Every structure is written in structure tokens, then in C-alpha cells.
Amino acid sequence: MAQKNIKPLLSRGDTIGLITPAGFISEKKLNKTIENFRNLGLNVFYSKSVLEKKGYLAGDDKSRINELHSMYKNEDVKAIVCVRGGYGTTRLLDKINYDLIKQNPKPLIGYSDITALINAIYKKTGIPGFHGIVGSGDFPDYTVAGFKNMFFSSSEELKVELFEGHKAGTYLITRGNMSGELAGGNLAMLASMTGTPFELSWDNKIVFLEDIGEAPYRIDRMLTQLISGDKFKNVKGIILGRFAECESEEKDKLNSFTLKEVLSDRIKPLKIPAVYGFSFGHIRNQSIFPTGVHANFDADTFTISIKRKDINKFFN
């Protein structure tokens, strides 16, 4: 039952700001994003720079930084949504005005390359970001329900549960139940941030990971890098999403491990609750995880439970 004293993060009629901090977008993707959020009862605001293009980037670094900063300055903008990922956010991290963001906390929403932005802002300000969708993605019923649950609901407790259609592709690596702060995102981005000033400490975290288009040996290499660097030494649990297009090509299968073999081999020795196949990643039906927020993870039931107060305290 909704609690009268708990305020949702967003209300219908609120304005969200659209940004492109990484790869460039087409006008078609922008229009799809506008439609997605108008269907949710939200207004959208964006600057003309959202459609800029410079090589594979959505404009030069200065333009993308200005776009980000302007959304945090704008009092009418209640949340910020990245229209797409791509590549480019790591180029911005040492140029961001983190004091500005800390003084104007707002939900920042995205995934894939946006992993770097979410994690850097959390590290420098303590303000959580929301991993799970980009504005130009598909918004099927499961994704819409998850967005409404995370941002419109005033329920005291939130549960993030597996999409029914994904059950056949899941497996339990190590059973158990554990609590900790959620942290993670795209595996390749997290590995690339190792050794930088924007790398998170993963101590006592429940880590969620996903990727796309990486062969099993590359997944092995990135996980081995993190394990060898003691990044997982004090991790409480690991939630693996849907690793899209990460099996070996047909011609290479006889000389490769499967993705499942790699993940089990690297994760099982950690002896912490771990699962594969949760509903997030480069897929159609996506759940949303608030990075930096305390949660309970039940590997046996593929369920993540979050107290609304543990989210709201950062924004209200």
C-alpha cells in the first residue's frame, strides 16, 4: 500500500531533460525518445546540441559537458535521461563540475557507455544514478512497469523481479541471500575505468554486470582483470544480466568455452550469491537498478528488494 509520507521521484507532468553524452543520435531516435516519455505522461526538454555530431560523438566534449551541466542547472528539469549510449562519456569525466551536480541532485538514467557517467557521479558526489534504459530504446510492458515502479511509485518497498520470458535463460551460480549497495553496469566500461580516479570501490557491494558483443575469452579476460586486482575480494553478491551476442561464432565454438562455462568458472570460486540472466543489459525487456542504493539480493528467487526511503533520501 502506498505510504502518504513517501513522495515518488517523478510525477506525471514533470519535465525530464534529454542529453547525448556519448554517441550521436538521429532525429528518428530523438522522436522515439520523446514519444516514449510522453506516453508515460512526462514532458521533455532538450537543447539543439542533442543532435550534434562530430565523428562518432554527439558533438565535441565541450558541447556535451555544457549540455550535461545545463540540465543540472535547470530547475524545471526533474530527471535527466540519456538518449543512447555508444562511446564518449569517459572523455568527459575529468571535466565535469561535480559540485554543481551535488548541489542539484537529480536522477540520471542510462546504461551501456553511461555506466561511466553514473559511476563517476556517484563516486564524486554520493548521488545514485539509475542503470537500465536509454530514452531511444524499446519500452515494452515490463520496461514501462519497471520505470513506473521506480519513479512514480510511493510504495515503501520496491521489488525488482525477473521478466517472465527470461526464466528459461537463467541459471543459479551460487545460492544465497545478501545485502549491500548496488553497483555496476557494463563490464567493458568498468574494466576500462580500473586505475582511474573514477573507479568505484566495490567493497560490500552487490555488483551487477552486463555486456554485448564480447566473445567468451574477452569476458574471461575482463573478469580475470577485476578478480586479479582484488576488485571482487569483498563483494557481497554478483548479478549477471543478459550478455547479448557474447557466445563464440559458429566457426570458433570447437576451440572456445561457452559463455556459461566462463562465467561459472570465474564467479563460482568467489563463494558469494550469484546468478546469470537477470533482466537487464542490451535487451528489450529491461529492469532499472539504482546504483549506490542499499538493497537485498536473493539469488534463489532472482529478486532484488529496495526500501524507497533509501532512494528518496538522496533526492527529497
Rosetta silent file (secondary structure, phi, psi, omega in degrees, C-alpha in Angstrom):
SEQUENCE: MAQKNIKPLLSRGDTIGLITPAGFISEKKLNKTIENFRNLGLNVFYSKSVLEKKGYLAGDDKSRINELHSMYKNEDVKAIVCVRGGYGTTRLLDKINYDLIKQNPKPLIGYSDITALINAIYKKTGIPGFHGIVGSGDFPDYTVAGFKNMFFSSSEELKVELFEGHKAGTYLITRGNMSGELAGGNLAMLASMTGTPFELSWDNKIVFLEDIGEAPYRIDRMLTQLISGDKFKNVKGIILGRFAECESEEKDKLNSFTLKEVLSDRIKPLKIPAVYGFSFGHIRNQSIFPTGVHANFDADTFTISIKRKDINKFFN
SCORE:     score description
SCORE:     0.000 S_00000001
   1 L     0.000  138.948  179.921    0.000    0.000    0.000 S_00000001
   2 E   -64.341  141.475  179.506    1.263    3.481   -0.849 S_00000001
   3 L  -100.519  127.571 -174.726    2.527    5.493    2.085 S_00000001
   4 L   -62.019  -28.025 -176.415    1.251    9.091    2.272 S_00000001
   5 L   -91.057    4.875  178.815    4.532   10.378    3.624 S_00000001
   6 L  -107.738  119.926 -176.672    6.617    8.860    0.824 S_00000001
   7 L   -94.539  131.693  175.280    6.985   11.044   -2.249 S_00000001
   8 L   -67.497  158.205 -179.533    7.649    9.452   -5.666 S_00000001
   9 L   -68.560  -33.892  179.840   10.724   10.643   -7.547 S_00000001
  10 L  -134.077  153.596  173.510    8.614   11.804  -10.503 S_00000001
  11 L  -126.741  151.765  176.652    5.009   12.752  -11.118 S_00000001
  12 L   -58.069  136.795 -175.160    3.106   12.841  -14.383 S_00000001
  13 L    98.954  -14.869  176.262    3.523   16.253  -15.933 S_00000001
  14 L   -67.143  160.706  178.359    7.129   16.606  -14.749 S_00000001
  15 E  -106.313  132.100  173.572    9.835   17.564  -17.231 S_00000001
  16 E  -111.421  145.051  178.910   12.812   15.350  -17.970 S_00000001
  17 E   -95.140  134.354  179.716   15.953   16.576  -19.732 S_00000001
  18 E  -101.894  129.985  179.268   17.327   14.629  -22.690 S_00000001
  19 E  -132.420  158.991  175.260   21.089   14.504  -23.231 S_00000001
  20 L  -128.627   81.072 -176.341   23.548   12.741  -25.547 S_00000001
  21 L   -82.271   -1.178 -176.341   26.828   12.486  -23.589 S_00000001
  22 L  -128.389 -109.803 -177.436   28.253    9.694  -25.747 S_00000001
  23 E   -76.133  156.937 -179.741   27.355    8.634  -29.305 S_00000001
  24 L   -74.389  161.753 -179.848   25.375   10.799  -31.724 S_00000001
  25 L  -127.109  161.830  172.993   21.716   10.198  -32.477 S_00000001
  26 L   -92.746  164.398  175.665   19.403   10.627  -35.445 S_00000001
  27 H   -62.633  -31.419  177.689   16.284   12.763  -35.396 S_00000001
  28 H   -62.217  -43.087  178.189   14.336    9.485  -35.584 S_00000001
  29 H   -66.212  -37.623  177.691   15.863    8.318  -32.272 S_00000001
  30 H   -63.056  -45.280 -179.371   15.089   11.677  -30.703 S_00000001
  31 H   -64.340  -36.931  177.106   11.462   11.470  -31.812 S_00000001
  32 H   -64.520  -40.123  178.180   11.165    7.932  -30.479 S_00000001
  33 H   -62.477  -46.116  179.202   12.519    9.112  -27.116 S_00000001
  34 H   -58.335  -44.512  179.708   10.032   11.985  -26.991 S_00000001
  35 H   -64.454  -42.864  179.663    7.193    9.578  -27.746 S_00000001
  36 H   -54.608  -45.725 -174.390    8.374    7.067  -25.128 S_00000001
  37 H   -84.329  -28.050  173.351    8.248    9.619  -22.337 S_00000001
  38 H   -66.981  -33.939  175.497    5.135   11.437  -23.465 S_00000001
  39 L   -65.031  -21.934  176.249    3.381    8.064  -23.329 S_00000001
  40 L   -90.456    1.724  178.940    4.451    7.971  -19.673 S_00000001
  41 L    83.002   19.622 -178.499    2.881   11.368  -19.069 S_00000001
  42 L  -110.024  143.992  172.285    6.198   13.227  -18.889 S_00000001
  43 E   -85.940  155.862  179.584    7.264   16.374  -20.704 S_00000001
  44 E  -123.985  148.599  176.236   10.679   16.511  -22.338 S_00000001
  45 E  -134.378  138.762  176.936   13.229   19.287  -22.694 S_00000001
  46 L  -154.399  157.547  177.155   16.385   19.258  -24.788 S_00000001
  47 L   -97.152  166.369 -179.025   18.785   21.710  -26.369 S_00000001
  48 H   -64.467  -20.578 -179.439   19.672   21.863  -30.070 S_00000001
  49 H   -68.872  -13.053 -178.350   23.039   20.290  -29.226 S_00000001
  50 H   -61.467  -23.394 -179.170   21.289   16.950  -28.641 S_00000001
  51 H  -104.205   10.664  178.683   21.510   16.318  -32.416 S_00000001
  52 L   -68.388  156.666  179.620   25.116   17.432  -32.882 S_00000001
  53 L  -144.553  131.187  172.512   27.617   15.046  -34.464 S_00000001
  54 E  -142.378  102.499 -173.090   31.405   15.012  -34.506 S_00000001
  55 L    62.919 -127.993  177.571   32.846   11.739  -35.752 S_00000001
  56 L   -90.902    4.466 -177.438   31.288    9.031  -33.591 S_00000001
  57 E  -101.302  158.415  177.260   30.468   11.532  -30.822 S_00000001
  58 L   -86.809   62.770 -175.719   27.363   13.646  -30.183 S_00000001
  59 L    93.945  173.673 -179.489   29.337   16.861  -30.650 S_00000001
  60 L   -74.915  171.197 -175.157   32.676   17.836  -29.150 S_00000001
  61 H   -60.017  -40.408 -178.118   33.487   17.323  -25.477 S_00000001
  62 H   -62.494  -42.839 -179.812   32.751   20.937  -24.557 S_00000001
  63 H   -63.437  -42.441 -177.897   29.295   20.817  -26.108 S_00000001
  64 H   -71.536  -35.174  174.380   28.378   17.576  -24.346 S_00000001
  65 H   -64.632  -45.069  179.591   29.660   18.878  -20.992 S_00000001
  66 H   -60.773  -39.675  178.398   27.642   22.065  -21.406 S_00000001
  67 H   -61.465  -45.047  178.907   24.553   20.009  -22.207 S_00000001
  68 H   -63.078  -50.103 -177.638   25.018   17.942  -19.034 S_00000001
  69 H   -62.153  -39.117 -177.150   25.671   20.960  -16.807 S_00000001
  70 H   -64.192  -32.354  179.291   22.714   22.908  -18.214 S_00000001
  71 H   -70.748  -35.071  176.965   20.319   20.110  -17.249 S_00000001
  72 H   -72.938  -29.547  179.054   21.532   20.140  -13.651 S_00000001
  73 H   -75.565  -28.824 -173.379   21.203   23.938  -13.547 S_00000001
  74 L   -75.828  111.358 -176.400   17.668   23.936  -14.969 S_00000001
  75 L   -68.355  -20.306  179.533   15.235   23.901  -12.024 S_00000001
  76 L   -78.211  -19.816 -179.172   12.358   22.776  -14.251 S_00000001
  77 E   -84.946  119.769 -175.358   14.161   19.538  -15.152 S_00000001
  78 E   -96.345  -19.323  176.607   13.347   16.859  -12.567 S_00000001
  79 E  -155.866  159.029 -176.134   15.390   13.980  -14.051 S_00000001
  80 E  -122.554  128.233 -178.431   17.958   13.515  -16.812 S_00000001
  81 E  -120.100  131.330  174.591   17.752   10.738  -19.405 S_00000001
  82 E   -82.525  130.059 -176.348   20.491    9.740  -21.850 S_00000001
  83 L   -70.796  -35.227  176.712   19.009    9.161  -25.304 S_00000001
  84 L  -154.825  174.305  173.512   21.600    6.481  -26.170 S_00000001
  85 L   -97.187 -113.954 -177.878   24.967    5.065  -25.134 S_00000001
  86 L   101.552 -121.142  174.350   27.676    4.446  -27.733 S_00000001
  87 L  -148.649  143.839  171.979   31.061    5.814  -26.719 S_00000001
  88 L   145.662  -17.957 -174.499   32.251    9.076  -25.227 S_00000001
  89 H   -67.508  -32.658 -178.839   31.339    9.510  -21.571 S_00000001
  90 H   -63.767  -25.087  178.022   34.803    8.622  -20.247 S_00000001
  91 H   -68.767  -18.850 -174.992   36.189   11.630  -22.157 S_00000001
  92 L   -95.461  -17.626 -165.073   34.024   13.909  -20.017 S_00000001
  93 H   -60.051  -37.003 -178.997   34.693   12.632  -16.514 S_00000001
  94 H   -85.259    3.078  179.837   37.619   14.897  -15.636 S_00000001
  95 H  -111.412   -4.477 -175.156   35.772   17.960  -16.990 S_00000001
  96 L   -76.733  141.052  173.949   32.516   17.621  -15.040 S_00000001
  97 L   -86.388   89.771 -176.484   31.569   20.143  -12.348 S_00000001
  98 H   -69.521  -27.030  176.351   30.742   17.655   -9.600 S_00000001
  99 H   -64.598  -40.247  177.242   29.987   20.430   -7.100 S_00000001
 100 H   -59.399  -44.735 -178.739   27.209   21.659   -9.399 S_00000001
 101 H   -66.296  -41.547 -179.864   25.734   18.159   -9.525 S_00000001
 102 H   -62.987  -33.410 -179.400   25.998   17.701   -5.753 S_00000001
 103 H   -80.863  -13.837 -177.820   24.113   20.974   -5.207 S_00000001
 104 L  -134.355   62.855 -174.034   21.371   19.969   -7.676 S_00000001
 105 L   -64.333  129.020  177.898   20.769   16.223   -7.194 S_00000001
 106 L  -143.067  149.798  172.871   18.582   14.648   -9.883 S_00000001
 107 L   -62.289  129.301  173.390   18.051   11.093  -11.130 S_00000001
 108 E  -111.864  127.708 -169.082   20.366   10.379  -14.078 S_00000001
 109 E  -123.769  130.204  177.140   19.170    7.462  -16.207 S_00000001
 110 E   174.220 -178.930  175.006   21.055    5.386  -18.784 S_00000001
 111 L  -157.079 -172.576 -177.513   23.142    2.253  -19.371 S_00000001
 112 L    63.452 -121.336 -179.344   25.939    0.833  -21.544 S_00000001
 113 L   -61.890  -23.323 -179.697   28.541    3.626  -22.005 S_00000001
 114 H   -67.893  -13.515  172.428   26.540    5.710  -19.499 S_00000001
 115 H   -47.830  -44.260 -177.078   27.912    3.302  -16.866 S_00000001
 116 H   -63.935  -41.680 -179.276   30.994    5.541  -16.654 S_00000001
 117 H   -67.607  -45.943  179.541   28.943    8.681  -16.047 S_00000001
 118 H   -59.825  -46.619 -176.537   26.698    7.077  -13.425 S_00000001
 119 H   -70.856  -38.045  179.057   29.625    5.605  -11.508 S_00000001
 120 H   -65.541  -43.549  179.224   31.792    8.734  -11.671 S_00000001
 121 H   -64.065  -41.390  178.043   28.983   10.951  -10.388 S_00000001
 122 H   -63.337  -43.014 -178.548   28.255    8.509   -7.582 S_00000001
 123 H   -63.894  -41.943 -173.958   31.941    8.315   -6.632 S_00000001
 124 H   -85.207  -22.590 -175.164   32.435   12.099   -6.620 S_00000001
 125 H  -123.894  -20.371 -174.593   29.094   13.191   -5.132 S_00000001
 126 L    82.181    2.454 -178.471   27.466   10.186   -3.453 S_00000001
 127 L   -89.286  125.207 -179.340   24.348   10.716   -5.601 S_00000001
 128 L   -67.938  152.481  169.071   22.953    7.487   -7.093 S_00000001
 129 E  -114.513  173.225 -175.353   22.265    7.033  -10.791 S_00000001
 130 E  -122.032  113.687 -176.766   19.763    4.693  -12.417 S_00000001
 131 E   -96.432  129.996  173.378   21.019    1.930  -14.691 S_00000001
 132 L   158.769  -32.997 -179.848   18.652    0.180  -17.049 S_00000001
 133 L  -139.902  160.940  162.617   17.256    2.129  -20.005 S_00000001
 134 L  -122.037  158.383 -171.349   18.112    4.782  -22.574 S_00000001
 135 L   -62.945  -31.602 -175.434   15.449    7.060  -23.988 S_00000001
 136 L   -91.228    7.043  179.587   15.506    5.722  -27.554 S_00000001
 137 L   -77.063  176.682  173.560   15.179    2.075  -26.522 S_00000001
 138 L   -74.279  143.376  178.143   12.095   -0.116  -26.724 S_00000001
 139 L  -121.396   69.730  175.434    9.605    0.403  -23.922 S_00000001
 140 L   -70.296  177.589 -173.314    7.601   -2.849  -23.729 S_00000001
 141 H   -56.295  -42.463 -178.384    5.203   -3.506  -20.847 S_00000001
 142 H   -63.257  -43.070 -179.848    7.863   -4.928  -18.498 S_00000001
 143 H   -66.054  -43.735  178.621   10.159   -1.936  -19.015 S_00000001
 144 H   -62.589  -44.128  179.417    7.326    0.562  -18.577 S_00000001
 145 H   -62.159  -39.877  178.884    6.128   -1.189  -15.413 S_00000001
 146 H   -66.722  -38.088  177.902    9.670   -1.125  -14.010 S_00000001
 147 H   -65.058  -46.401  179.612   10.043    2.582  -14.791 S_00000001
 148 H   -62.725  -39.854  179.455    6.732    3.392  -13.121 S_00000001
 149 H   -62.753  -41.264 -176.565    7.656    1.249  -10.129 S_00000001
 150 H   -76.856  -39.177 -169.743   11.000    3.011   -9.704 S_00000001
 151 H  -109.642  -28.691 -177.562    9.966    6.617  -10.396 S_00000001
 152 H  -100.343  -20.905 -174.942    6.185    7.011   -9.973 S_00000001
 153 L   -76.567  147.082  172.153    5.501    4.634   -7.104 S_00000001
 154 L  -114.793   21.114  176.849    5.333    5.725   -3.472 S_00000001
 155 E   -63.617  146.146 -177.561    5.396    2.156   -2.152 S_00000001
 156 L   -66.989  -33.571  179.860    7.560    1.682    0.912 S_00000001
 157 E  -127.216  137.509  176.666    9.408   -1.260   -0.653 S_00000001
 158 E  -108.659  138.609  174.230   10.379   -1.842   -4.290 S_00000001
 159 E  -119.370  128.341  174.093   10.981   -5.274   -5.760 S_00000001
 160 E  -104.397  114.661 -174.332   12.914   -5.759   -8.987 S_00000001
 161 E  -122.002  159.615 -176.735   11.996   -9.171  -10.357 S_00000001
 162 L   -63.654  140.320  171.345   12.881  -11.219  -13.415 S_00000001
 163 L   -65.524  132.290 -175.168   10.909  -10.800  -16.648 S_00000001
 164 H   -53.904  -39.695 -177.503    8.763  -13.915  -17.066 S_00000001
 165 H   -71.618   -8.237 -179.662   10.043  -14.521  -20.585 S_00000001
 166 H   -95.842   -6.110 -173.217   13.670  -14.651  -19.374 S_00000001
 167 H   -58.075  -36.561 -177.046   13.267  -17.539  -16.925 S_00000001
 168 H   -67.358  -21.712 -177.508   14.370  -20.161  -19.439 S_00000001
 169 H  -100.965   12.860 -177.674   17.720  -18.411  -19.962 S_00000001
 170 L  -101.067  159.374  168.999   18.718  -18.025  -16.318 S_00000001
 171 E  -153.569  148.997  178.457   20.888  -20.129  -14.056 S_00000001
 172 E   -86.791  127.255  176.145   21.985  -20.037  -10.465 S_00000001
 173 E   -92.016  -51.286  175.795   25.746  -19.904   -9.962 S_00000001
 174 E  -143.311  125.659 -178.268   25.798  -19.777   -6.155 S_00000001
 175 L   -75.373  164.077  177.506   22.705  -19.655   -3.969 S_00000001
 176 L   144.111  174.988 -178.029   22.268  -17.294   -1.037 S_00000001
 177 E  -136.274  131.444 -175.349   20.865  -14.011    0.222 S_00000001
 178 E  -150.552  151.718  177.160   22.923  -10.879    0.833 S_00000001
 179 E  -115.388  150.342  177.726   22.554   -7.137    1.442 S_00000001
 180 E   170.992  178.267  176.908   24.729   -4.279    0.223 S_00000001
 181 E   -78.849  137.955  174.753   24.857   -1.255   -2.055 S_00000001
 182 E   -73.404  137.791  177.079   24.117   -1.874   -5.721 S_00000001
 183 E  -157.059  147.490  176.585   26.980   -1.011   -8.081 S_00000001
 184 E   147.986 -144.275 -177.329   27.999   -1.989  -11.583 S_00000001
 185 E   132.844 -140.723 -177.689   26.866   -1.694  -15.180 S_00000001
 186 E   -74.047  125.687 -175.251   28.628   -2.541  -18.415 S_00000001
 187 H   -60.008  -45.511 -178.765   31.566   -4.887  -17.798 S_00000001
 188 H   -62.075  -40.115  178.716   33.810   -3.433  -20.517 S_00000001
 189 H   -65.824  -43.070 -179.078   33.289    0.104  -19.215 S_00000001
 190 H   -64.721  -40.816  177.669   34.008   -0.919  -15.629 S_00000001
 191 H   -63.900  -38.357 -178.573   37.185   -2.746  -16.651 S_00000001
 192 H   -69.928  -21.288 -179.414   38.330    0.311  -18.634 S_00000001
 193 L   -87.678   -7.269  179.734   37.870    2.551  -15.572 S_00000001
 194 L   -59.719  129.224  178.953   40.180    0.420  -13.422 S_00000001
 195 L    87.873   -0.870  177.515   43.071    2.510  -12.141 S_00000001
 196 L   -96.592  165.709  178.145   41.396    5.847  -12.911 S_00000001
 197 L   -66.864   -7.802 -174.678   40.223    8.408  -10.320 S_00000001
 198 L  -105.289    5.003  178.243   36.628    7.446  -11.208 S_00000001
 199 L   -72.176  132.447  177.687   36.867    3.770  -10.309 S_00000001
 200 L   -78.108  150.392  162.770   34.446    2.708   -7.581 S_00000001
 201 L   -80.161  128.796 -178.266   35.399    0.735   -4.522 S_00000001
 202 L   -98.840   10.660  177.940   33.347   -2.436   -4.772 S_00000001
 203 L   -59.503  132.041  176.502   33.772   -3.410   -1.133 S_00000001
 204 L    61.845   22.246  178.997   30.496   -4.612    0.384 S_00000001
 205 E   -97.952  152.348  163.652   28.677   -4.031   -2.912 S_00000001
 206 E   -95.755  111.591 -170.221   26.173   -6.164   -4.760 S_00000001
 207 E   -96.121  128.812  175.219   27.667   -5.934   -8.238 S_00000001
 208 E  -113.852  137.086 -172.510   25.541   -6.145  -11.390 S_00000001
 209 E  -137.253  144.326  173.812   27.230   -6.698  -14.760 S_00000001
 210 E  -150.826  165.802  173.503   26.223   -6.966  -18.428 S_00000001
 211 L  -163.093  173.012  179.340   27.824   -6.711  -21.852 S_00000001
 212 E  -143.796  140.352  171.402   27.259   -7.078  -25.573 S_00000001
 213 L    68.421   22.278  178.614   29.295   -8.400  -28.482 S_00000001
 214 L  -109.655  125.051  178.483   32.215   -9.712  -26.432 S_00000001
 215 L   -63.481  156.555 -178.868   33.495  -13.240  -27.143 S_00000001
 216 H   -51.447  -38.423 -178.461   33.823  -15.581  -24.136 S_00000001
 217 H   -66.629  -30.349  177.961   37.611  -15.121  -23.974 S_00000001
 218 H   -73.134  -39.141  174.307   37.142  -11.364  -23.712 S_00000001
 219 H   -61.022  -43.728  177.101   34.598  -11.766  -20.913 S_00000001
 220 H   -57.180  -46.972 -177.235   37.122  -14.108  -19.254 S_00000001
 221 H   -62.465  -43.638 -178.351   39.886  -11.515  -19.648 S_00000001
 222 H   -69.600  -42.288  177.400   37.868   -8.670  -18.136 S_00000001
 223 H   -65.064  -39.940  178.852   36.603  -10.719  -15.207 S_00000001
 224 H   -63.630  -39.471  176.727   40.113  -12.057  -14.585 S_00000001
 225 H   -58.044  -46.405 -177.922   41.463   -8.483  -14.570 S_00000001
 226 H   -69.788  -39.676  179.495   38.947   -7.477  -11.903 S_00000001
 227 H   -68.012  -45.021 -179.208   39.449  -10.629   -9.839 S_00000001
 228 H   -65.444  -28.384  177.938   43.255  -10.435  -10.015 S_00000001
 229 L   -86.124   11.753  178.742   43.091   -6.789   -8.976 S_00000001
 230 L    61.565   22.450  179.167   41.143   -7.789   -5.849 S_00000001
 231 L   -69.405  -29.509 -178.709   38.126   -5.787   -7.017 S_00000001
 232 L   -97.644    6.935 -172.336   35.794   -8.646   -6.092 S_00000001
 233 L   -57.579  -41.506 -177.607   37.582   -9.512   -2.831 S_00000001
 234 L  -117.959   25.788  177.298   34.895   -8.073   -0.552 S_00000001
 235 L   -72.542  143.290 -176.864   31.920   -8.103   -2.909 S_00000001
 236 L   -87.543  -31.234 -178.788   28.673   -9.353   -1.329 S_00000001
 237 E  -168.416  162.732 -179.620   26.975  -10.774   -4.417 S_00000001
 238 E  -133.192  126.755  177.753   27.012  -10.720   -8.221 S_00000001
 239 E  -114.060  112.669  178.785   24.021  -10.282  -10.522 S_00000001
 240 E   -96.462  131.015  179.646   24.785  -11.016  -14.162 S_00000001
 241 E   -83.411 -152.453  178.018   22.367   -9.655  -16.734 S_00000001
 242 E   -93.336  111.802 -179.577   21.752  -10.885  -20.269 S_00000001
 243 L   -84.703   94.486 -173.277   25.081  -10.924  -22.098 S_00000001
 244 E   -74.259  134.940  175.284   23.836  -10.282  -25.640 S_00000001
 245 L    55.405   41.014 -177.455   25.797  -11.709  -28.587 S_00000001
 246 L  -113.422   13.948  170.877   28.571  -12.974  -26.307 S_00000001
 247 L   -88.931  157.573  177.190   28.840  -16.575  -27.491 S_00000001
 248 L   -63.873  151.525  173.041   31.637  -17.599  -29.862 S_00000001
 249 L   -64.563  155.293 -174.375   30.945  -17.520  -33.565 S_00000001
 250 H   -52.577  -40.967 -177.224   29.969  -20.895  -35.017 S_00000001
 251 H   -69.360  -17.580 -176.993   33.384  -21.417  -36.633 S_00000001
 252 H  -103.958   -3.640 -170.201   35.151  -20.864  -33.288 S_00000001
 253 H   -63.915  -32.511 -178.819   32.914  -22.938  -30.987 S_00000001
 254 H   -68.543  -21.338 -177.149   35.061  -26.077  -31.031 S_00000001
 255 H  -115.285   32.002 -178.002   38.006  -24.064  -29.689 S_00000001
 256 L  -143.388  154.606  164.457   36.188  -21.994  -27.092 S_00000001
 257 L   -76.311  156.671  169.883   34.481  -22.195  -23.740 S_00000001
 258 L   -77.716  163.569  176.351   30.811  -21.282  -23.712 S_00000001
 259 H   -58.165  -43.135 -179.759   29.766  -18.053  -22.014 S_00000001
 260 H   -61.340  -41.547  178.967   28.207  -20.093  -19.189 S_00000001
 261 H   -62.324  -41.858  179.506   31.445  -22.024  -18.653 S_00000001
 262 H   -64.789  -49.463 -176.691   33.440  -18.781  -18.427 S_00000001
 263 H   -63.092  -43.306  179.938   31.037  -17.073  -16.041 S_00000001
 264 H   -65.857  -42.297 -178.962   30.729  -20.110  -13.774 S_00000001
 265 H   -63.200  -39.601 -176.595   34.494  -20.711  -13.766 S_00000001
 266 H   -82.315  -35.478 -171.489   35.304  -17.100  -12.837 S_00000001
 267 H   -93.607  -37.608 -174.759   32.422  -16.364  -10.423 S_00000001
 268 H   -58.668  -40.171  178.901   31.730  -19.612   -8.555 S_00000001
 269 H   -62.545  -14.806  178.710   35.097  -19.671   -6.691 S_00000001
 270 H   -71.591  -19.850  175.790   34.164  -16.328   -5.090 S_00000001
 271 L    56.374   45.581  175.322   31.606  -18.251   -2.971 S_00000001
 272 L  -130.421  156.220  179.399   29.076  -15.420   -2.891 S_00000001
 273 L   -54.038  130.662 -176.232   25.444  -15.372   -4.081 S_00000001
 274 E  -154.280  141.068  178.506   25.488  -15.121   -7.878 S_00000001
 275 E  -138.124  160.411  171.050   23.080  -15.582  -10.776 S_00000001
 276 E  -120.123  141.433  168.503   23.069  -15.246  -14.549 S_00000001
 277 E   105.073   12.770  178.869   20.276  -13.901  -16.732 S_00000001
 278 E   -62.998  157.748 -170.107   18.630  -11.103  -14.778 S_00000001
 279 E   -82.498   70.570  170.617   16.528   -8.784  -16.936 S_00000001
 280 E  -154.918  160.330 -177.639   18.963   -6.009  -17.793 S_00000001
 281 E   126.976 -161.286 -179.195   21.540   -5.354  -20.475 S_00000001
 282 L   -84.844   68.277 -174.549   21.364   -4.754  -24.217 S_00000001
 283 L  -138.387  175.407 -175.688   17.959   -6.387  -24.460 S_00000001
 284 L   -80.803  -48.847 -178.085   14.349   -5.368  -24.996 S_00000001
 285 L   -93.209  110.545 -170.248   12.839   -6.004  -21.552 S_00000001
 286 L  -124.125  133.369  171.490   14.939   -4.055  -19.037 S_00000001
 287 L   -90.899  169.387 -178.082   14.766   -3.549  -15.294 S_00000001
 288 L  -121.240  129.334  178.160   16.196   -0.488  -13.542 S_00000001
 289 E  -114.458  128.044  173.726   18.818   -0.591  -10.758 S_00000001
 290 E   -83.849  109.860  179.943   19.638    2.432   -8.592 S_00000001
 291 E   -68.458  132.165  177.915   23.438    2.491   -8.290 S_00000001
 292 L    88.903    9.378 -179.667   24.676    3.337   -4.792 S_00000001
 293 L  -110.860  138.419 -179.511   21.443    2.385   -3.021 S_00000001
 294 E   -65.488  137.424 -178.738   21.218   -0.309   -0.352 S_00000001
 295 E  -148.606  163.603  171.737   19.377   -3.446   -1.472 S_00000001
 296 E  -112.139  131.703 -178.183   18.773   -7.073   -0.590 S_00000001
 297 E  -116.185  121.520  177.282   19.589   -9.685   -3.227 S_00000001
 298 E  -109.954  104.758 -177.181   18.042  -13.167   -3.094 S_00000001
 299 L   -66.790  -32.567 -176.941   19.842  -15.392   -5.587 S_00000001
 300 L   -66.609  -33.360 -177.447   17.416  -18.275   -5.080 S_00000001
 301 L  -108.902    1.293 -178.077   14.388  -16.251   -6.200 S_00000001
 302 L    54.133   51.925 -176.918   16.136  -13.786   -8.560 S_00000001
 303 E  -130.635  137.787  174.357   14.721  -10.879   -6.547 S_00000001
 304 E  -118.413  126.636 -178.835   16.169   -7.511   -5.514 S_00000001
 305 E  -114.931  134.636 -176.333   14.390   -5.601   -2.736 S_00000001
 306 E  -134.971  135.306  175.034   14.934   -1.891   -2.093 S_00000001
 307 E   -81.939  130.660 -179.957   13.478    0.435    0.524 S_00000001
 308 H   -56.848  -37.375 -179.208   12.017    3.579   -1.019 S_00000001
 309 H   -62.277  -28.748 -179.856   13.489    5.694    1.793 S_00000001
 310 H   -74.566  -16.528  172.489   16.990    4.529    0.786 S_00000001
 311 H   -91.340  -49.439 -171.134   16.438    6.098   -2.653 S_00000001
 312 H   -63.729  -27.170 -176.103   14.465    9.173   -1.654 S_00000001
 313 L   -61.949  -19.824  179.891   16.954   10.381    0.940 S_00000001
 314 L   -86.742  -19.743 -169.716   19.262   11.473   -1.886 S_00000001
 315 L  -121.910  -17.375 -176.737   16.643   13.431   -3.835 S_00000001
 316 L  -117.816    0.000    0.000   13.938   14.735   -1.474 S_00000001
